[in-house]
Amino acid sequence: MVDVQDLAKYPFLEEAQDYVRRESGTLDILLKSERGRSLSDAAVTRVLDALSRKNPQECRTYGRDAQEDLFSYVIARMLVSCLNDRLLIERLSQFEAQKAYLSFIEEEKAEKEEIARALGIDIGLNSLPVLTYVPLVSGLHEERWKLVNRSVKGGRVLLLRIEAEELIRERMREIIRERLPLSVPEEVCRQFLPYTEAIAAAVQQQALEEFGAVDESSFPPCISALIMAVTAGTNLPHVGRFALTAFLNNIGLSTTQIVEVFQRAPDFDLSMTMYQVEHISGRSGTEYTAPACATMRTHGLCVRRDAICEKVNHPLTYYKRKKKMRE
C-alpha cells in the first residue's frame, strides 16, 4: 500500500510506520505549529474515545485529511506511552483494532488477503498452523476458540472464512498492544503535559463512573475468600496476593487502603508490602489488571462460584454487574 488514505486505515502496518518515519520531520514541524495543536487535540479525542469505549463506527477519522488522521494515531500512542497507564493502553489497542477491522471488512477479497498476509495470516487457506493459532486466541474467552473445540488437520486448525477474519482483528489488537508503551523522550512528554493531564483526569473520572464508591458486598467470591484468608492470618500464595492487590487497585482503593488489608497477614512487612502494592498498582511503572477467571481457576483461587460467576469471565466484570444489580 502506497496511498496515505490506506495507510491511515491500517496505521500499525510496516508500510504506515515507514511513511511516518519518512515524514517525521514534517510531524516535528507540525507539533510546533497551530496545526500541531489541532493534531494533538485530535489525538486526545482519539484516546478519550478509546477510554470510553466509543463505537469506532462513529469515529472513523481524526483530522482534516488522511495524513492528519495517521499522525493523530502516532500522537495518541505517544500520549498513552507518556502516561504508561495499562487501562489506556489496553483500551486504545482494542479501539484501534476494531476501527481498522471495520475498514478491513469493507475491502475487496484481494485486498483483504494482502492485508492478512502482512499480518502473518493467510485467510485464503482457511486454516492456521496450531503454533500460530494457540497464542493468537489466548485473549479470546469464547469456548469456540479453545483448541479442544476445533478441527485440526495436518497440524493446522481449520477455520471458516468469517472466523479467519475475526482473528485478523485479534492479530491487529495484538500488534498494536505489543508495541506499547513507546520510549518517548522526557522532553516530549513534558511538551505533552497539558494533554496528558487532561487524559489522566478522564481516566480517574472513568474509573468512578465504571466502579463508583467501593462496595465490598459486591466483591466476587474469589476476592472475598482472599480477604477472609488474609484476615484469618493465612499466608497467601504470590498469585493470590497479586490478584487481590490488582483487583483492589482497579476498583479505586489507594495504596494505604490496600496495605491495610494485608496488615493481618502473619508475615506482614510494611516496607515490602508497600513496595509490592506500589509495583502492582503502577505507582512506580506499569499498572496491572486483576487476573481473569480462567487464570484464577488455573491457580485454584476460583472458589464458591455463584450464578453471576457463570455469566462472566473476569472478577471486575462480576463486581460491576453485581454492584449494578444492588443499585
GIQUIGI-V992566 format. One record per residue. N is the residue number from 0. RES is the residue in one letter. SS is DSSP state (a for helix, b for strand, c for the rest). Layout:
BEGIN
N	RES	SS
N	RES	SS
END
This chain:
BEGIN
0	M	c
1	V	c
2	D	c
3	V	a
4	Q	a
5	D	a
6	L	a
7	A	a
8	K	a
9	Y	c
10	P	c
11	F	c
12	L	c
13	E	a
14	E	a
15	A	a
16	Q	a
17	D	a
18	Y	a
19	V	a
20	R	a
21	R	a
22	E	c
23	S	a
24	G	a
25	T	a
26	L	a
27	D	a
28	I	a
29	L	a
30	L	a
31	K	c
32	S	c
33	E	a
34	R	a
35	G	a
36	R	a
37	S	a
38	L	a
39	S	a
40	D	a
41	A	a
42	A	a
43	V	a
44	T	a
45	R	a
46	V	a
47	L	a
48	D	a
49	A	a
50	L	a
51	S	c
52	R	c
53	K	c
54	N	c
55	P	a
56	Q	a
57	E	a
58	C	c
59	R	c
60	T	c
61	Y	c
62	G	c
63	R	c
64	D	c
65	A	a
66	Q	a
67	E	a
68	D	a
69	L	a
70	F	a
71	S	a
72	Y	a
73	V	a
74	I	a
75	A	a
76	R	a
77	M	a
78	L	a
79	V	a
80	S	a
81	C	a
82	L	a
83	N	c
84	D	c
85	R	a
86	L	a
87	L	a
88	I	a
89	E	a
90	R	a
91	L	a
92	S	a
93	Q	a
94	F	a
95	E	a
96	A	a
97	Q	a
98	K	a
99	A	a
100	Y	a
101	L	a
102	S	a
103	F	a
104	I	c
105	E	c
106	E	c
107	E	c
108	K	a
109	A	a
110	E	a
111	K	a
112	E	a
113	E	a
114	I	a
115	A	a
116	R	a
117	A	a
118	L	c
119	G	c
120	I	c
121	D	c
122	I	c
123	G	c
124	L	c
125	N	c
126	S	b
127	L	b
128	P	b
129	V	a
130	L	a
131	T	a
132	Y	a
133	V	a
134	P	a
135	L	a
136	V	c
137	S	c
138	G	c
139	L	c
140	H	c
141	E	c
142	E	a
143	R	a
144	W	a
145	K	c
146	L	a
147	V	a
148	N	a
149	R	c
150	S	c
151	V	b
152	K	b
153	G	c
154	G	c
155	R	b
156	V	b
157	L	b
158	L	c
159	L	c
160	R	a
161	I	a
162	E	a
163	A	a
164	E	a
165	E	a
166	L	a
167	I	a
168	R	a
169	E	a
170	R	a
171	M	a
172	R	a
173	E	a
174	I	a
175	I	a
176	R	a
177	E	a
178	R	c
179	L	c
180	P	c
181	L	c
182	S	c
183	V	c
184	P	c
185	E	a
186	E	a
187	V	a
188	C	a
189	R	a
190	Q	a
191	F	c
192	L	a
193	P	a
194	Y	a
195	T	a
196	E	a
197	A	a
198	I	a
199	A	a
200	A	a
201	A	a
202	V	a
203	Q	a
204	Q	a
205	Q	a
206	A	a
207	L	a
208	E	a
209	E	a
210	F	a
211	G	c
212	A	c
213	V	c
214	D	c
215	E	a
216	S	a
217	S	a
218	F	c
219	P	c
220	P	a
221	C	a
222	I	a
223	S	a
224	A	a
225	L	a
226	I	a
227	M	a
228	A	a
229	V	a
230	T	a
231	A	c
232	G	c
233	T	c
234	N	c
235	L	c
236	P	c
237	H	a
238	V	a
239	G	a
240	R	a
241	F	a
242	A	a
243	L	a
244	T	a
245	A	a
246	F	a
247	L	a
248	N	a
249	N	a
250	I	c
251	G	c
252	L	c
253	S	c
254	T	a
255	T	a
256	Q	a
257	I	a
258	V	a
259	E	a
260	V	a
261	F	a
262	Q	c
263	R	c
264	A	c
265	P	c
266	D	c
267	F	c
268	D	c
269	L	a
270	S	a
271	M	a
272	T	a
273	M	a
274	Y	a
275	Q	a
276	V	a
277	E	a
278	H	a
279	I	a
280	S	a
281	G	c
282	R	c
283	S	c
284	G	c
285	T	c
286	E	c
287	Y	c
288	T	c
289	A	c
290	P	c
291	A	b
292	C	a
293	A	a
294	T	a
295	M	a
296	R	a
297	T	a
298	H	c
299	G	c
300	L	c
301	C	c
302	V	c
303	R	c
304	R	c
305	D	c
306	A	c
307	I	c
308	C	a
309	E	a
310	K	a
311	V	c
312	N	c
313	H	b
314	P	a
315	L	a
316	T	a
317	Y	a
318	Y	a
319	K	a
320	R	a
321	K	a
322	K	a
323	K	a
324	M	a
325	R	a
326	E	c
END
